Amino acid sequence: MRVPELRMSYCNDAPPREDGAFVLYWMIANRRIHWNFGLQKAVEWSRQLNKPLLVLEALRSNYAWASDRLHRFVLDGMADNARRLRTTPVTYYGYIEERGGEGRGLLEALAEHACIVITDEYPAFFLPRMVSTAAERLPVRLEQVDSNGLLPLKAADRVFTTAHAFRRHLQKTLRPHLAAFPQADPLADTGLPRLTALPAEIVKRWPDATASLLAGDVNLDGLPIDHGVASAELVGGAVEAERRLAGFLEGRLDDYAEARNHPDVDATTGLSPYLHFGHLSTHEMFARLMAREEWDTDRLAADSSGKRSGWWGVSESAEALLDQFVTWRELGFNRCALSEDYGSYESLPAWAQKTLAEHERDRRPNLYTLAEFEAAATHDPLWNAAQTQLSREGRLQNYLRMLWGKKILEWSPTARDALEVMIELNNKYALDGRDPSSYSGIFWCLGRYDRAWGPERPIFGKIRYMSSENTMRKLRISEYLEKYGR
């Protein structure tokens, strides 16, 4: 099966070059070998031209919030990819930037020898700008491939403002795309020719770190990144992602619908960092979940009313999980793909901006600075525990993530200040930060994808209110407080 045209974008007008030495796959978002439309497209070109395939996976040092935590997680994935490609005809080139800007020019230098360059489409963080800039400089065609979700980004021509509206759209349009999945292993039986060697002048200027990745001896100490945000215990990479997915489906899926909101119960998937860094594909996650459910498309409901459950025709827990990683996740990608202001305060619904403005001068009994928030130094033990989990482990329990944001709104001078704090803390510490889904969660705390609520309250106005007291009454949380409390 060929990569669907709806998932393809042509980033420049340069033609492919048949006399090039190789096809270049510039791996920037879908950092995996399996279930990857981008790699699959690169294989298509290599077969068509009968040329070797070179995979470039680079790690910059000067991206926003660069730290030991984020670097280590990416490096784990690079090591996995290097190991997996070692037994294939594909050449892997891992490059690690040791000083800010040292990697500049590497892509263009490789493109001088390439027939065509294939890369990943990802609608958030610095990646769209990076790809756009590269497209202007490359001497050959740059093609971008969407492997983000079950629904191609181009299959929606407007920004959806509620999950219900997007769910209706999915129920109307998703069926044909469920029959157009990426190949589980796009490198199986390819018969591609091998690249004898990388251009010597390129490797001399930009040393290949593949041997260090395979040996596991990449040292972060000398890199110009934030060493104050320590590596998390969570191991990155596709191998660990697949292991965790299997463990969840075998051991925790049945309890997911009932227990996922309770901090004391480890019922969530824990897979969002792997989805964010492209170590895991939503297509693989969907395929393995539905295989467990013994599902086929005949079980899809006929209606497209936007109901949260019942449309898929699977168990309650599977329905709840699908709503999270299909509806809500892809809703965030929809906004980022079609709205460049997804991270700005002005992107909030008009009603939310209006009610927050009306209550901007309300008295705030508790006010904290960014430093106090970061240090988990508020008067609220539950909020402090949530922030401690985030800063220590790079993750935040799903339900508490909502409370975490609501309290930052309540304890900040203005809603704009609260938004800045949420983005800074989330993107700095969370392994799944800087992602469309992260921005959905942050902005939901301020009214995105929500509606006006009553009664109108001080500070919040008509924004949905949450309290630590109610949360502690509703959820099983004592062990969580014991683990993360001061």
N, C-alpha and C positions, 0 to 999 in steps of 0.2 A: 504494500500500500504506500502511495506517495503522500508526502506532506500536503494537507489541504491548502489550496490557494488562499483561503480566508485567513490563514495563519501567517501568510507571507507579506513582507513589506520590502520595497526596494528603496534603499536609503540614498542612493545617488544615481547618476545617469551613466556612469562609466560602464563599459561592457566587460563581460568575462574575457579572460585571456587564455586561449587554448595552449599557448606555448609556455605557460608558467610551469614551475617545478612541482607545485603541490596545491591542494585545496586547503585553505586555512579556516579552522573553526575557532573563533575567538570566544571562549567560554567565560561569560561575565555574570550570568544570573542562574542559569540551570546547570549548576556545578555537579553534574552526575553523568554517568555513562549509560544508564538504562532509562527507558521511558522518557526520552528526550527528543522532541521534534527538531530541535536545532541540530543536534548531532546527526539525526536521521537525514536531515536535508543535506548536510555536509557529505554524508556517505553517498547520497544520490548523485551529487556533483562529481565525487571521486570516481564513481562507477561510470558515469556518463563520459568523463574525460579520460578515464583510465590513468588517473594520477594518484600519488600518495596523499594521505590525509595527515595533516599536522594540527594538533590541538594545543592552542596557547591558553594557559590559565595563569593569569598574573594577579599579584596582590600588591596594591599600592600602599604607601605608608602615610599619605597626606590626605586621606578622606576624612570627613567630619566624624568625630567621636572615635577615631582609630585608637585601639587599646589592646592590651594583652588578651583580654577576654574575646574580642571579636576576631583578632588575628589568629589566635590559637584554634578557634572553632573552624575558621576557613582553612587553616593549614591542615587540620585533621582531614578535611574533605579533599584537599589537594593530594595528600598522601594516598588516600583511597583510590583516587582516579589514576594516579601514577602506577599503583600496583595493578589495578585492573587492566590498564592499557598495555602493561608490559608483556602480556601474553597474546597481544593482537598485532596486526600489521600497522596499527596507527602509532604515530610518534607523538609522545607527550612532551610538552615544553613548559615546565613550571618556572615562573619568574617571580622573585620576591624583591621588591624595591627596598634598598637599604637606606636611602636618603630621599627625601621628598623631591619628586620630579625626575629622579634618575631613570625612570622607565619611559620617559617621554621620547617618542621616536621609534620605540620598538615595534609597534604595530605597523607603522608606515614602512619600516625597513623590511619586515616580513612580507608585507603586501607587494613590495617591488618584485618579489619572487613568486607570488601566488597567482593562481588562475582566477580565484574568486575568494572573497571573505564572507563567512557566515557568522552571525552573532545572535544573541538572545534579545528578545524584546522584554523589557521590564519597565513599568510605567512610573517608578518612584525613585526617590533619593537622587544621586548624581548621575545615574546611568543614562537616562534619556539625553541629557546634555552631552555626556561623553560620546555617545554613539553619533549624535548629530555633528559634533565637531570632527570626529573621525571620518564621517562620510564625505566631508568637504575636502579632506586631505588625501584620501586613498586614491591610487591610480587605477584601481580595478573596482568592479561592482561590489557593493556591500549589501548583503541581504540580511534582514532581521526576521527572526522566527518567534512566534508567540507560542510558548509552551506553559503558560501561566495557569490555566484552569480548564475545566471541562467545556465551558462555553468560550469560543474565541472572542477576544476583545472586540473585534470588528463586527460581531454579531449583535451588538447593541449600539444604536446610533444616538443615544441620549443618556444623560446622567440620571440615574434613578435616585429618588429622594427618600424612599422607604424600603425596608426589606420586603414588605408585602408586595409592593409594585414590582420589585425585581424578581421575587419568587414567581409571580404571575408570568413575567416575561420568560423565565427559565422553563416553566411548565408548558409554555406555548412553543418554544424554539429549540429546546435542548435535545429532543429525541434523535435527530439525524447525527448530531455530534457525538452521541454515545456509541455510534458505529464507526467512528473515525479516530481511534486512539493511536498514540505513538507506538512503535514497536517496542516490546519489552527489552529486546537486545538488538539494537540497530546494527551491531557489528557482527552478528552471527552469519557465518558463511559468506562474507563479503568478497573474499578473494582479492582484496585491494593490493596494489603494489606497495612495497616498503620504501620509505625515504632513506637514502643511504646515509645522509648526514645533514645537519643544520648548517646554514651558511656560516663559515668560520668567523667572518668579520662581525657578524651579529652576536654570536655566542661570546666572542671576546669582549664586546662592549656591554652586553646584558647577559651575564653568566646564567647558565641553566642550573636551577636549584633542584632538579628532579632527584639526583643522587642523594642529596641531603634530606629531601622529603621521604624517600624510601628508607633511609637509615634512621629517621626520626630524630635528627640532631639539629634542627633549625632553632637557633637561639634568639629569643625575642629581646634580650637585654640591650643590645646595641641598636635597636631600631628606634626611630624617632616617633614613638607612639606613647599613649598614656599608660604608664606602668602602674598608676594608682588604681586602675580598674583591673583587678587580678583575673586570671583565667578562671572560668567556672569548672566545677566538677564534671559537668555535662560534656561528653565527648562528641565532637562533630563528625561529619562524614556520612556517606551513603550506607556504609556497612552498619554503623550504629543505628541509623534511621530505620533501616529494614528490620533490624533486631527489635527495636522498640515498637515498631508497627505490629510485628508478629506477636510480641508479648501482650500488647494491648488487646488485640483481637482475640487472643486465646484466653486471657485472664481477667480483663476488666470491661470489655464491651457490654456484657449483660447488665452491669450495674450503672452504666453510663447515664442513662436518662434520669434515674432517681438520685444518684449520688454525686454527680459531677460538680455541683455547686458547694459541696461541703468540704472545707479546707482539711478536715481531719481524715478524709477518705481520698486515697490516691486513685481517683476514678477517671481523670482526664487523660488525653492521649500523650501530652508532653511533646508533641511533634511540631509545634509551630516554629521553633528555631530551624528545624530541618527543612520545612517548607520555605521559610524565608530565604535561606541561603541556597536553595535549589538542590539540597542533598536528597530530597524526597519529592516525588511527583504526585500531584493530586490524582493523576490518572492511575498510578500504581496503588495509591491509597484506596481509591474507589474500586478498582478491580479486585483487590484482595478482600475488602469489606463485602462486596457483593458476592464473591465466590463463597464466603462463609455463610452468607444469607441464602445461597442457592437461588440466586435471582436472575431473571432475564427481563427484557424490555416489555414482554407481554403483561408484566405485573404493574406497569405504570397506569395510573388512573387516567380516565378519559378527560376529566375536567381540568381547567386551568384557573381555578378560583384564587390561587395564592395561599391556600391553607398550609400551615406550618408542618403538618404531619398527614400521612395517608396517601400522598401522591406517589411515593416510591413503591409502596406495597411491600415493605420490609418491617422488621421488628421495631418496637418503640425506641429502643436505644440506637439502632441503626438510623432511624429517621432523624433523631435528635442530632446525631453526629453529622449526617449529611447536611442538615440545615446550617451547622456551624461551618464546615469546610467547603461547602459548595455555595449556599446562599450568601452567608455573611462574608466569607472570604472574598468571593468573586464580586460582591457588591462594592467592596473597597477598591478592587482593581478597576472596576467600571469607572469610578469617580476619578482615580488617578490617571487613567488612560485618556479621559475626555475633558478633564478640568485641571489646568496647570496650577490653579490656586488651592489645591486640595489641602495644603498645610497652612493656609492663611485664615485669620479670624473672620475676614469678610466672606468666606465661603459658608459660614453658618447660615441656617435658614433665617429669613427676615424676621419671623416671629421671635426667634431666639435672641437675635441681636437687639430687637426692640425691648424685650422684657429684661434682658441683662442691663441695657442702658438705663432703663427706668429704675433699676435697683442698685446702680453703681455707687450711689452715695449712702447706701444703707450702712448702719453701724455694724462693724465686724468685731465680735467679742475677742476673737483670736486671730492674730496675724503672724505669719512666719515668713522668713526670708528663704531664698533658694538654698542657702547653706544649712539652715535649720531643717528644711524638708529633707535635704540630702543626707543629713546626719540622723534622720529618724528621731528628731528632738522636739516632737509636739507633745501636747498633753494627753493624746489619745493612744492608749496601749495597742489597740488593734491596728490603727493606721501605722504606727511605728513598726509593728511586726511585719506588715505588708511591705513597707519600704525596706526593712532589713532583709527580707527574702529577696527582693529585687536587687539590692546592691550586693548581696552575698552570692546569690546563685544565678543571677541573670534571668530570672523568671518571676512571674507573679501569678498567684492562683486566680483563676478566671473570674470568679464572682468578686473577689476582693479588688481586682483591677478596676472595676466600676466604682466601688466605694472609694478607692484610693484617689481617683480623679475627682469625684464629687466633693471630697473633703478639701482637696487643693483649691477648688473653686471657692468653697466656703471660707477658707483661711487666707485668701490672697486679696490684695487691695482692689483689684479689678479682675474681670473675666479674662482680659487680655494678658494680664500678669499670670493668671492661673494657667492659661494655655502655654505660655513660654516655659513655665516650670514643668508642666507635664511632658512637653516635647523633649526638654533637656534631660530630665531624669530617665524617661523611657528610652530615648535613643542612646543615651550614654551607657546605661546598665543592662537593658534587656537584650537578650540574644535575638529575640524576634522584633526588635525595634527597627525604625527606619523603613517599615513595611507598609503597604496599603492597609493591611488589617490593623496595624498599630494606630495609624491615623484615624481609622474608623472608630476604634475604641476610645481614643482620646477625645475626638470631636463629639462622639455620642454623649459624653459627660456634659457637653455644652449644648446639646439639642439636635445634633445631626442625626438623621434617620429616626427621630423621635417626634412627638407631638407636644402641644402645650398641655400642662397638667395643672390641676387644682387640688387643694386651695393654693392661691398665690402666697408665696412665703418671702420673708426678708432674704436678701442677697440672691436667692435662686429665682425669684419671680415665678414664672410658669415652667421653669426647667424642672424636670423630674428630680425629686429629692430622695436622698438615701442617708441613713444614719448608722453609726457604729452600734448603737444600742439595739436597733431593730435587727441588724445583721447578726449580732451575737445571740439574739433570741431565736432567730430562724435557723441558724446553721450550727452544725457540729464543729466546734472551733477550739476546744480546750487544748488539745494536743498541739495545734498550730501555734497558739499563744505560748505554750511551754517551749516550743522549739525556737521560735523567732522573737519572743518577747524579751524585753530588757530584764 
